[in-house]
Amino acid sequence: MTTEQQMILNFPREIKIQCLKDALEQDKFGVFMGLSKILLDAPLNEGGLETEVIEQIHNEHLNKNS
């Protein structure tokens, strides 16, 4: 795991969620996907996020923009 990945995983949960939302709001889908991969690949006890949380963020963005 890279230093950058470890840094992201060390962020508080709320910051991780906000980063994902911000990436989508700024139309930076590649950033959203990269962050999602890091957060989904990591175990929850090491800073990862649940699949359902990331899906919900994505779905809320899609519903907001449809």
DOBA-488586 format. One line per 8 residues: number of its first residue (from 0); their letters; for each residue x, z, y of N, C-alpha, C, O. Coordinates in Angstrom, 3 decimals. Example, Ala and Ser with C-alpha at 12.3 -4.5 7.8 and 13.67 -1.06 7.14 Angstrom:
<sites>
0 = as = 13.190:7.800:-5.690:12.300:7.800:-4.500:13.200:7.800:-3.300:14.236:8.465:-3.319  12.850:7.080:-2.250:13.670:7.140:-1.060:12.900:7.870:0.030:13.409:8.039:1.138 $
</sites>
This chain:
<sites>
0 = mtteqqmi = 0.846:0.000:-1.173:0.000:0.000:0.000:0.893:0.000:1.239:1.890:0.718:1.309  0.507:-0.827:2.215:1.318:-0.925:3.427:1.041:0.242:4.366:0.055:0.964:4.218  1.917:0.405:5.317:1.749:1.450:6.321:0.462:1.237:7.110:-0.245:2.194:7.424  0.157:-0.037:7.433:-1.054:-0.345:8.181:-2.304:0.022:7.386:-3.260:0.568:7.938  -2.293:-0.276:6.105:-3.435:0.075:5.257:-3.601:1.589:5.186:-4.720:2.093:5.271  -2.506:2.310:5.032:-2.570:3.762:4.964:-3.088:4.341:6.277:-3.850:5.307:6.279  -2.672:3.747:7.387:-3.130:4.210:8.693:-4.649:4.060:8.808:-5.333:4.969:9.276  -5.171:2.906:8.378:-6.618:2.665:8.416:-7.345:3.675:7.539:-8.374:4.217:7.942 $
8 = lnfpreik = -6.831:3.929:6.364:-7.476:4.865:5.446:-7.453:6.302:5.976:-8.288:7.118:5.585  -6.517:6.610:6.850:-6.422:7.951:7.418:-7.361:8.165:8.604:-7.550:9.298:9.046  -7.954:7.076:9.128:-8.911:7.219:10.225:-10.115:8.031:9.756:-10.456:8.002:8.573  -10.758:8.753:10.666:-12.011:9.424:10.310:-13.068:8.390:9.886:-13.044:7.244:10.334  -13.968:8.805:9.038:-15.017:7.930:8.504:-15.778:7.204:9.621:-16.046:6.007:9.510  -16.123:7.917:10.687:-16.897:7.336:11.780:-16.123:6.203:12.462:-16.713:5.204:12.872  -14.820:6.361:12.581:-13.984:5.335:13.211:-13.938:4.092:12.325:-14.016:2.972:12.831  -13.812:4.274:11.025:-13.795:3.138:10.094:-15.085:2.344:10.212:-15.066:1.115:10.282 $
16 = iqclkdal = -16.207:3.055:10.235:-17.510:2.394:10.329:-17.630:1.660:11.660:-18.118:0.531:11.707  -17.185:2.298:12.742:-17.261:1.657:14.048:-16.369:0.428:14.118:-16.748:-0.571:14.728  -15.199:0.481:13.509:-14.302:-0.692:13.473:-14.965:-1.873:12.775:-14.860:-3.011:13.232  -15.645:-1.600:11.673:-16.353:-2.658:10.957:-17.461:-3.249:11.828:-17.605:-4.469:11.909  -18.240:-2.388:12.476:-19.324:-2.857:13.347:-18.771:-3.669:14.510:-19.303:-4.729:14.842  -17.708:-3.174:15.126:-17.107:-3.871:16.265:-16.599:-5.256:15.871:-16.766:-6.219:16.619  -15.984:-5.353:14.703:-15.481:-6.650:14.242:-16.619:-7.659:14.130:-16.468:-8.808:14.543  -17.747:-7.245:13.580:-18.881:-8.156:13.452:-19.482:-8.497:14.807:-19.822:-9.653:15.060 $
24 = eqdkfgvf = -19.616:-7.506:15.681:-20.185:-7.744:17.006:-19.324:-8.702:17.824:-19.839:-9.421:18.681  -18.027:-8.716:17.567:-17.102:-9.586:18.287:-16.861:-10.906:17.539:-15.947:-11.664:17.867  -17.701:-11.160:16.528:-17.597:-12.385:15.717:-16.228:-12.553:15.079:-15.733:-13.674:14.959  -15.620:-11.466:14.673:-14.326:-11.492:13.988:-14.564:-11.191:12.514:-14.211:-10.126:12.010  -15.180:-12.174:11.833:-15.560:-11.971:10.440:-14.344:-11.780:9.541:-14.401:-11.025:8.570  -13.251:-12.455:9.858:-12.027:-12.290:9.071:-11.499:-10.866:9.146:-11.021:-10.322:8.151  -11.588:-10.262:10.330:-11.171:-8.872:10.499:-12.094:-7.963:9.695:-11.635:-7.043:9.017  -13.408:-8.228:9.775:-14.376:-7.449:8.998:-14.053:-7.517:7.511:-14.063:-6.498:6.822 $
32 = mglskill = -13.768:-8.717:7.019:-13.475:-8.885:5.600:-12.175:-8.177:5.216:-12.102:-7.551:4.158  -11.153:-8.270:6.062:-9.885:-7.613:5.771:-10.028:-6.099:5.718:-9.518:-5.448:4.806  -10.732:-5.543:6.714:-10.969:-4.099:6.718:-11.803:-3.690:5.512:-11.523:-2.682:4.864  -12.828:-4.481:5.218:-13.698:-4.174:4.075:-12.896:-4.128:2.785:-13.090:-3.232:1.963  -12.000:-5.083:2.602:-11.191:-5.124:1.375:-10.343:-3.859:1.243:-10.276:-3.254:0.173  -9.700:-3.469:2.334:-8.883:-2.254:2.303:-9.744:-1.043:1.954:-9.368:-0.227:1.112  -10.899:-0.933:2.605:-11.760:0.236:2.421:-12.453:0.247:1.062:-12.751:1.316:0.529  -12.713:-0.932:0.498:-13.351:-0.994:-0.821:-12.345:-0.808:-1.960:-12.686:-0.260:-3.009 $
40 = daplnegg = -11.120:-1.259:-1.756:-10.097:-1.137:-2.801:-9.603:0.300:-2.962:-9.148:0.687:-4.038  -9.693:1.085:-1.896:-9.185:2.458:-1.944:-10.233:3.390:-2.553:-11.426:3.237:-2.292  -9.793:4.346:-3.355:-10.722:5.362:-3.856:-11.309:6.163:-2.685:-10.675:6.303:-1.639  -12.506:6.677:-2.872:-13.160:7.451:-1.819:-12.322:8.645:-1.389:-12.266:8.974:-0.205  -11.678:9.286:-2.341:-10.889:10.479:-2.005:-9.569:10.141:-1.310:-8.826:11.039:-0.915  -9.279:8.848:-1.163:-8.076:8.421:-0.442:-8.429:7.683:0.843:-7.572:7.049:1.459  -9.706:7.769:1.248:-10.104:7.186:2.522:-10.961:5.933:2.427:-11.304:5.342:3.451  -11.309:5.523:1.220:-12.149:4.346:1.061:-13.594:4.619:1.469:-13.987:5.763:1.694 $
48 = letevieq = -14.368:3.553:1.557:-15.798:3.665:1.857:-16.611:3.108:0.696:-16.142:2.264:-0.068  -17.833:3.600:0.583:-18.735:3.129:-0.458:-19.183:1.692:-0.165:-19.348:1.303:0.991  -19.373:0.931:-1.216:-19.854:-0.440:-1.096:-21.151:-0.491:-0.298:-21.341:-1.377:0.535  -22.034:0.454:-0.555:-23.347:0.470:0.104:-23.221:0.611:1.620:-24.015:0.035:2.364  -22.243:1.362:2.074:-22.042:1.552:3.513:-21.642:0.227:4.162:-22.175:-0.150:5.205  -20.710:-0.465:3.541:-20.238:-1.737:4.089:-21.339:-2.790:4.019:-21.511:-3.568:4.957  -22.082:-2.823:2.923:-23.208:-3.755:2.813:-24.251:-3.480:3.889:-24.806:-4.412:4.472  -24.518:-2.208:4.152:-25.509:-1.842:5.171:-25.059:-2.314:6.560:-25.867:-2.842:7.325 $
56 = ihnehlnk = -23.799:-2.130:6.882:-23.272:-2.580:8.171:-23.440:-4.092:8.287:-23.891:-4.593:9.316  -23.082:-4.808:7.245:-23.209:-6.261:7.246:-24.664:-6.700:7.369:-24.985:-7.588:8.160  -25.535:-6.083:6.595:-26.955:-6.442:6.626:-27.579:-6.136:7.980:-28.390:-6.920:8.474  -27.216:-5.013:8.587:-27.743:-4.676:9.912:-27.324:-5.717:10.931:-28.103:-6.091:11.807  -26.082:-6.186:10.813:-25.590:-7.219:11.738:-26.362:-8.525:11.539:-26.740:-9.184:12.508  -26.593:-8.893:10.277:-27.339:-10.128:10.002:-28.760:-10.034:10.536:-29.255:-10.982:11.146  -29.417:-8.908:10.316:-30.798:-8.731:10.777:-30.886:-8.720:12.305:-31.853:-9.213:12.886  -29.876:-8.158:12.936:-29.829:-8.071:14.395:-29.686:-9.458:15.026:-30.188:-9.711:16.121 $
64 = ns = -28.997:-10.344:14.317:-28.699:-11.672:14.866:-29.561:-12.780:14.263:-29.236:-13.959:14.409  -30.644:-12.424:13.596:-31.481:-13.489:13.025:-32.764:-13.651:13.789:-33.585:-14.502:13.446 $
</sites>
